[in-house]
Amino acid sequence: MSAQVEQVYSRMMHKENLRMWGKLYVSRWGQAAGGWLVDSWAENGAPYWRPRMHWLSRKENKLQKVYLNFDTGAMQLAGDDSEIEPERAKFIRETVEQWETEWLQEESKKP
């Protein structure tokens, strides 16, 4: 991720056999939400999702493919994921929406 954003929140969850982790990145200036780096997969049965990383841009609300560059330690966006399973996209968006609500509630309680 760019030096212009920083990770401010991290979550993991499971729902039945679906799994996901995510990290919220925001702008260093103004705390505007930048997006979520997420990885989602399924275990022990249908829908048989393999782990796949995505960047969910909060500005554009698009799911983009993400690849790790092990040489530089950076993550590279590889365009919109036009092949994402509709159920996975729905799962990611619903989960991120819940996590953002929790994050905002936690932030509102800070002095």
C-alpha positions as CSV (number, residue, x, y, z in Angstrom):
1,M,0.0,0.0,0.0
2,S,1.1,3.5,-0.6
3,A,2.9,5.6,2.1
4,Q,-0.1,8.0,1.8
5,V,-2.3,5.5,3.6
6,E,-2.1,3.7,6.9
7,Q,-3.8,0.7,8.4
8,V,-6.1,1.7,11.2
9,Y,-8.3,-1.4,11.7
10,S,-8.1,-5.2,11.3
11,R,-10.7,-7.9,11.6
12,M,-11.3,-11.6,11.0
13,M,-14.6,-13.5,10.8
14,H,-16.3,-16.7,9.8
15,K,-19.8,-17.4,8.9
16,E,-20.6,-21.1,8.6
17,N,-17.8,-22.3,6.3
18,L,-16.9,-18.9,4.9
19,R,-13.8,-17.1,6.2
20,M,-12.5,-13.6,5.7
21,W,-9.9,-11.2,7.1
22,G,-9.7,-7.5,6.3
23,K,-7.6,-4.4,7.0
24,L,-8.9,-0.9,6.7
25,Y,-6.6,1.7,5.3
26,V,-7.3,5.4,5.5
27,S,-5.6,8.5,4.2
28,R,-2.9,9.9,6.5
29,W,-4.4,13.4,5.8
30,G,-8.0,13.9,7.0
31,Q,-8.7,10.2,7.9
32,A,-10.8,9.7,4.8
33,A,-11.4,6.0,4.2
34,G,-9.2,4.6,1.4
35,G,-10.3,1.0,1.3
36,W,-10.1,-2.5,2.6
37,L,-7.6,-5.2,1.8
38,V,-9.4,-8.4,2.2
39,D,-8.9,-12.1,1.7
40,S,-11.9,-14.5,1.5
41,W,-12.2,-18.3,1.2
42,A,-14.4,-21.3,2.1
43,E,-13.4,-24.3,4.1
44,N,-14.9,-27.8,4.2
45,G,-17.6,-27.6,1.6
46,A,-19.4,-25.6,-0.9
47,P,-19.0,-22.9,-2.3
48,Y,-15.4,-24.2,-2.6
49,W,-13.8,-20.8,-2.8
50,R,-10.0,-20.7,-3.0
51,P,-8.3,-17.8,-1.0
52,R,-8.4,-14.7,-3.1
53,M,-7.3,-11.2,-2.1
54,H,-9.1,-8.1,-3.1
55,W,-8.9,-4.3,-2.6
56,L,-12.4,-2.8,-1.9
57,S,-12.1,0.9,-2.8
58,R,-14.5,2.9,-0.6
59,K,-14.6,5.8,-3.0
60,E,-15.4,3.7,-6.1
61,N,-16.9,0.6,-4.3
62,K,-15.1,-1.7,-6.7
63,L,-13.5,-5.0,-5.9
64,Q,-10.0,-5.2,-7.5
65,K,-7.6,-8.1,-7.7
66,V,-4.5,-7.8,-5.5
67,Y,-1.2,-9.6,-5.9
68,L,1.7,-9.7,-3.5
69,N,5.1,-8.7,-4.9
70,F,7.5,-10.6,-2.7
71,D,10.5,-8.8,-4.2
72,T,9.4,-5.4,-3.0
73,G,7.0,-6.4,-0.2
74,A,4.3,-4.3,-1.9
75,M,0.8,-5.1,-3.0
76,Q,-0.2,-4.5,-6.6
77,L,-3.7,-3.8,-7.8
78,A,-4.5,-5.7,-11.0
79,G,-7.8,-4.1,-12.1
80,D,-11.4,-4.9,-11.4
81,D,-12.2,-8.5,-10.7
82,S,-14.8,-9.3,-13.4
83,E,-14.6,-13.0,-12.6
84,I,-15.5,-12.8,-8.9
85,E,-18.3,-15.0,-7.8
86,P,-21.4,-12.9,-7.1
87,E,-21.9,-14.7,-3.7
88,R,-18.3,-13.8,-2.7
89,A,-18.7,-10.2,-3.7
90,K,-21.9,-10.0,-1.7
91,F,-20.2,-11.7,1.3
92,I,-17.2,-9.2,1.1
93,R,-19.4,-6.1,0.9
94,E,-21.8,-7.1,3.7
95,T,-18.9,-8.0,6.0
96,V,-17.0,-4.8,5.3
97,E,-20.1,-2.8,5.9
98,Q,-20.5,-4.4,9.3
99,W,-16.8,-3.9,10.1
100,E,-17.0,-0.2,9.1
101,T,-20.0,0.3,11.4
102,E,-18.1,-1.3,14.3
103,W,-15.0,0.8,13.5
104,L,-17.0,4.0,13.4
105,Q,-18.6,3.1,16.7
106,E,-15.2,2.4,18.3
107,E,-13.8,5.7,16.9
108,S,-16.8,7.7,18.3
109,K,-16.0,6.4,21.8
110,K,-12.4,7.7,21.7
111,P,-11.7,10.9,23.7
